[in-house]
Amino acid sequence: MPDNHDIVLPTEDETKITATTYWPPEEVYNPGLTDEDWLGVLIDERVTRPECVQMLEHMMALGGECTCGQLAEQFGQSNSYYYDLGHQFGQRISQYTGAQPYNDRGTLRYYLIPFVARFITENGVQRSFWKSRCRRR
């Protein structure tokens, strides 16, 4: 049985979603963080805790983007562990920078501060495939 973190889909009028489209589109939501903001976030251990660094390293080992299920399968823990880690990371970034989370029809999506998502079907379950917004330029 999938956990409640597996399905997060935008409405059709927000965007047409394909396996290569990231959501939300930048013109709809951008947390507005500068390179300096990201640097501050990444070097502050109160925001980017060791378990977040480990998750980001695991994501890079999987090509820079992945689902929580792929993280769980490759590195242990559960889908929910990684989803919650991303959500809490986004909450701390919001507290540190003042960035507002994405408001998805009344649900605040904090994980969309540090990540963008695209949607894939993995083992018959619709899942969000995350990629870090903080990218080397």
C-alpha positions as CSV (number, residue, x, y, z in Angstrom):
1,M,0.0,0.0,0.0
2,P,1.5,3.4,-1.0
3,D,2.0,5.9,1.8
4,N,0.3,9.3,1.5
5,H,3.5,11.0,0.3
6,D,3.5,9.2,-3.0
7,I,0.8,11.2,-4.9
8,V,1.2,14.9,-5.3
9,L,-0.2,16.1,-8.6
10,P,-1.0,19.6,-9.9
11,T,-4.4,20.4,-11.4
12,E,-4.6,20.1,-15.2
13,D,-5.1,23.9,-15.5
14,E,-1.8,24.6,-13.7
15,T,0.4,22.7,-16.1
16,K,0.4,19.7,-18.5
17,I,2.6,17.1,-16.7
18,T,4.8,14.7,-18.5
19,A,7.7,12.6,-17.2
20,T,10.1,15.4,-18.3
21,T,8.2,18.4,-17.0
22,Y,9.1,19.8,-13.6
23,W,6.5,21.1,-11.2
24,P,5.7,23.7,-10.2
25,P,6.8,25.7,-13.3
26,E,9.2,28.5,-12.3
27,E,6.8,31.1,-13.5
28,V,4.2,29.7,-11.0
29,Y,6.5,29.3,-8.0
30,N,10.1,30.2,-7.3
31,P,11.3,30.5,-3.7
32,G,13.4,33.4,-4.8
33,L,16.7,32.2,-3.2
34,T,19.9,33.7,-4.6
35,D,23.2,31.8,-4.9
36,E,24.3,33.5,-1.7
37,D,21.1,32.3,0.1
38,W,21.8,28.7,-1.0
39,L,25.4,29.0,0.2
40,G,24.2,30.2,3.6
41,V,21.7,27.4,3.7
42,L,24.2,24.7,2.8
43,I,26.9,25.8,5.3
44,D,24.6,26.3,8.3
45,E,24.3,22.9,10.0
46,R,21.2,24.1,11.8
47,V,19.5,24.2,8.4
48,T,21.3,21.6,6.4
49,R,21.8,18.9,9.0
50,P,24.1,15.9,8.4
51,E,21.1,13.7,7.4
52,C,20.2,16.3,4.7
53,V,23.8,16.3,3.4
54,Q,23.6,12.5,3.2
55,M,20.3,12.6,1.3
56,L,21.7,15.2,-1.1
57,E,24.9,13.0,-1.6
58,H,22.7,10.0,-2.2
59,M,20.6,11.9,-4.7
60,M,23.9,12.9,-6.6
61,A,24.9,9.2,-6.5
62,L,21.7,8.4,-8.3
63,G,22.3,11.0,-11.0
64,G,21.1,14.2,-9.3
65,E,17.4,13.4,-9.1
66,C,15.4,10.5,-7.8
67,T,12.2,9.4,-5.9
68,C,12.1,8.9,-2.2
69,G,11.4,5.2,-3.1
70,Q,14.7,5.0,-5.0
71,L,16.6,6.5,-2.1
72,A,14.9,4.0,0.3
73,E,15.7,1.1,-2.0
74,Q,19.4,2.1,-2.5
75,F,20.3,3.5,0.9
76,G,17.8,2.1,3.4
77,Q,15.1,3.8,5.5
78,S,11.6,4.3,4.0
79,N,9.9,6.5,1.4
80,S,8.3,8.5,4.2
81,Y,11.7,9.0,5.9
82,Y,13.1,10.8,2.8
83,Y,9.9,12.7,2.1
84,D,9.8,13.9,5.7
85,L,13.5,14.8,5.5
86,G,12.9,16.9,2.4
87,H,9.8,18.5,4.0
88,Q,11.6,19.4,7.2
89,F,14.6,20.7,5.2
90,G,12.3,23.0,3.3
91,Q,10.7,24.2,6.6
92,R,14.2,25.0,8.0
93,I,15.1,26.8,4.8
94,S,11.9,28.8,5.1
95,Q,12.7,29.8,8.7
96,Y,16.3,30.7,7.8
97,T,15.6,32.7,4.6
98,G,11.9,33.7,4.8
99,A,11.2,31.8,1.6
100,Q,7.5,30.9,1.4
101,P,6.5,27.3,0.6
102,Y,4.4,26.5,-2.4
103,N,0.7,26.7,-1.6
104,D,-0.9,23.7,-3.4
105,R,-4.7,24.3,-3.0
106,G,-4.3,25.0,0.7
107,T,-1.5,22.5,1.4
108,L,1.9,24.0,2.0
109,R,4.5,22.1,0.1
110,Y,7.8,22.9,1.9
111,Y,9.8,20.3,0.0
112,L,9.3,22.5,-3.1
113,I,11.6,25.1,-1.6
114,P,14.7,22.9,-2.0
115,F,13.4,20.7,-4.8
116,V,11.4,20.7,-8.0
117,A,9.4,17.6,-8.9
118,R,8.3,15.7,-11.9
119,F,6.0,12.8,-11.8
120,I,6.7,9.2,-12.8
121,T,5.1,5.8,-12.2
122,E,7.4,3.6,-10.2
123,N,6.3,0.1,-9.4
124,G,2.7,1.0,-10.4
125,V,2.6,4.0,-8.0
126,Q,2.6,7.7,-9.1
127,R,5.6,9.2,-7.4
128,S,7.4,12.5,-7.4
129,F,10.9,12.5,-8.8
130,W,12.9,15.3,-7.0
131,K,15.8,17.4,-8.3
132,S,17.6,20.0,-6.1
133,R,16.9,23.7,-6.9
134,C,20.5,24.4,-5.7
135,R,22.6,23.6,-8.8
136,R,26.1,24.3,-9.7
137,R,26.3,27.0,-12.4
